[in-house]
Amino acid sequence: MSRLEGKIALVTGAARGIGFEIARCFAQEGAEVYLNDVDESAAIEAAEALEASGFKVHGDRLDVTDKAEIERVLEAVEAAHGRLDILVNNAGLNVREDFRHLTDEGWEKVRATNLDSVVALSRLAFPLLKASGSASGSASGLASGLACVLNLSSITATRHLRQLAAYSATKGAVSALSRAMAVEFAAFGIRVNYLCPGFIDTALTSRYIKNPAIAKALLDQTPLKRFGTPEDVAKAALFLVSDDAAFITGAGLSVDGGMAVGL
Ligand SMILES: NC(=O)c1ccc[n+]([C@@H]2O[C@H](COP(=O)([O-])OP(=O)(O)OC[C@H]3O[C@@H](n4cnc5c(N)ncnc54)[C@H](O)[C@@H]3O)[C@@H](O)[C@H]2O)c1
């Protein structure tokens, strides 16, 4: 399969979990993937594992809260390709705390990682995305289709889970920002969509999923009666960045076993 043949993709927070699976899936579909993470050694190890499978992957450190690091990573992409076809803003984390006890530090950390990073990376990558978008459909020999931004929002953007006020607030903002970007970027040949995963089995959610009482309560609210896998999310990501979604922009796709809509 080669639905992303010739595409240049950058995936943040991709050393593990959903980001890693998106990077693996895109590489498998023919994309050349820049796989980044604040955990540098894990990013390099993950990229090496994919390279060993014959995929084109570059592993590097990128702390998405550090503007200078974002610029350095984008400069490398620009030097090598002069464009970026797919940007996946995946890096994210949560801080569990009742809202009334949330510290300034906790709020700053969640906001900087989940929201400010999407603002910074999307703005700084815009010229490279625009270079891709304006080349699409031309006789330049570049990959066809529009450039894409895909942001990781969450079911918590619309359904609150206790002790995740900061997380929910940033994800709600990511959804709104994605829609705004979609409208503005369309004129430059760039589609922008976002994913709203429910409970996906990763390090981020293990404290819920591994607790039998909490896991049961969550599955009771999930019509498909299972937790999601990173592969479930990667397949939705692939659809949204592929030409199969050529007329889709500003859309949020739930990957949650039906949790958002009810029992
Ligand atoms: N797992 C779920 O159920 C779920 C549900 C909804 C949304 N999401 C979102 O999906 C994305 C991926 O989540 P996951 O479950 O794979 O989490 P995860 O914790 O398994 O992986 C997140 C990755 O992001 C990296 N990261 C953290 N801070 C970073 C920073 N400042 N710069 C760069 N990388 C950083 C981590 O090192 C880690 O490799 C997140 O945005 C998360 O909010 C996950």
The ligand as an SDF file (V2000), in Angstrom:
LIG
                    3D

 44 48  0  0  0  0  0  0  0  0999 V2000
   -4.5000    7.7690   24.8790 N   0  0  0  0  0  0  0  0  0  0  0  0
   -5.7150    8.3080   24.8080 C   0  0  0  0  0  0  0  0  0  0  0  0
   -6.7110    7.7140   25.2430 O   0  0  0  0  0  0  0  0  0  0  0  0
   -5.9210    9.6610   24.1980 C   0  0  0  0  0  0  0  0  0  0  0  0
   -7.2350   10.1330   24.0980 C   0  0  0  0  0  0  0  0  0  0  0  0
   -7.4620   11.3860   23.5400 C   0  0  0  0  0  0  0  0  0  0  0  0
   -6.4070   12.1410   23.0720 C   0  0  0  0  0  0  0  0  0  0  0  0
   -5.1360   11.6650   23.1790 N   0  0  0  0  0  0  0  0  0  0  0  0
   -4.0660   12.5140   22.6770 C   0  0  0  0  0  0  0  0  0  0  0  0
   -3.2370   11.8000   21.7870 O   0  0  0  0  0  0  0  0  0  0  0  0
   -1.9020   12.2900   21.8750 C   0  0  0  0  0  0  0  0  0  0  0  0
   -0.9530   11.1410   22.1280 C   0  0  0  0  0  0  0  0  0  0  0  0
   -1.3070   10.5320   23.3480 O   0  0  0  0  0  0  0  0  0  0  0  0
   -0.7660    9.0910   23.7980 P   0  0  0  0  0  0  0  0  0  0  0  0
   -1.9000    8.4130   24.4450 O   0  0  0  0  0  0  0  0  0  0  0  0
   -0.0390    8.4230   22.7030 O   0  0  0  0  0  0  0  0  0  0  0  0
    0.2400    9.5480   24.9700 O   0  0  0  0  0  0  0  0  0  0  0  0
    1.6530    8.9700   25.4230 P   0  0  0  0  0  0  0  0  0  0  0  0
    1.8910    9.5330   26.7590 O   0  0  0  0  0  0  0  0  0  0  0  0
    1.7190    7.4930   25.2380 O   0  0  0  0  0  0  0  0  0  0  0  0
    2.6700    9.6140   24.3640 O   0  0  0  0  0  0  0  0  0  0  0  0
    2.8530   11.0020   24.3170 C   0  0  0  0  0  0  0  0  0  0  0  0
    4.2300   11.2830   23.7640 C   0  0  0  0  0  0  0  0  0  0  0  0
    4.3740   12.7150   23.7520 O   0  0  0  0  0  0  0  0  0  0  0  0
    5.6700   13.0030   24.2200 C   0  0  0  0  0  0  0  0  0  0  0  0
    5.7360   14.3540   24.7530 N   0  0  0  0  0  0  0  0  0  0  0  0
    5.2710   14.8270   25.9470 C   0  0  0  0  0  0  0  0  0  0  0  0
    5.6060   16.1190   26.1010 N   0  0  0  0  0  0  0  0  0  0  0  0
    6.2850   16.4720   24.9860 C   0  0  0  0  0  0  0  0  0  0  0  0
    6.9010   17.6700   24.5550 C   0  0  0  0  0  0  0  0  0  0  0  0
    6.9150   18.7710   25.3180 N   0  0  0  0  0  0  0  0  0  0  0  0
    7.4900   17.6880   23.3370 N   0  0  0  0  0  0  0  0  0  0  0  0
    7.4970   16.5800   22.5630 C   0  0  0  0  0  0  0  0  0  0  0  0
    6.9730   15.4040   22.9350 N   0  0  0  0  0  0  0  0  0  0  0  0
    6.3580   15.3580   24.1230 C   0  0  0  0  0  0  0  0  0  0  0  0
    5.9720   11.9450   25.2620 C   0  0  0  0  0  0  0  0  0  0  0  0
    7.3730   11.8220   25.5050 O   0  0  0  0  0  0  0  0  0  0  0  0
    5.3580   10.7050   24.6260 C   0  0  0  0  0  0  0  0  0  0  0  0
    6.2870   10.0210   23.8180 O   0  0  0  0  0  0  0  0  0  0  0  0
   -1.9060   13.3460   22.9800 C   0  0  0  0  0  0  0  0  0  0  0  0
   -2.0640   14.6320   22.4040 O   0  0  0  0  0  0  0  0  0  0  0  0
   -3.1360   12.9800   23.7830 C   0  0  0  0  0  0  0  0  0  0  0  0
   -3.6540   14.0800   24.4970 O   0  0  0  0  0  0  0  0  0  0  0  0
   -4.8670   10.4440   23.7270 C   0  0  0  0  0  0  0  0  0  0  0  0
  1  2  1  0
  2  3  2  0
  2  4  1  0
  4  5  1  0
  4 44  2  0
  5  6  2  0
  6  7  1  0
  7  8  2  0
  8  9  1  0
  8 44  1  0
  9 10  1  0
  9 42  1  0
 10 11  1  0
 11 12  1  0
 11 40  1  0
 12 13  1  0
 13 14  1  0
 14 15  2  0
 14 16  1  0
 14 17  1  0
 17 18  1  0
 18 19  2  0
 18 20  1  0
 18 21  1  0
 21 22  1  0
 22 23  1  0
 23 24  1  0
 23 38  1  0
 24 25  1  0
 25 26  1  0
 25 36  1  0
 26 27  1  0
 26 35  1  0
 27 28  2  0
 28 29  1  0
 29 30  1  0
 29 35  2  0
 30 31  1  0
 30 32  2  0
 32 33  1  0
 33 34  2  0
 34 35  1  0
 36 37  1  0
 36 38  1  0
 38 39  1  0
 40 41  1  0
 40 42  1  0
 42 43  1  0
M  CHG  2   8   1  16  -1
M  END
$$$$
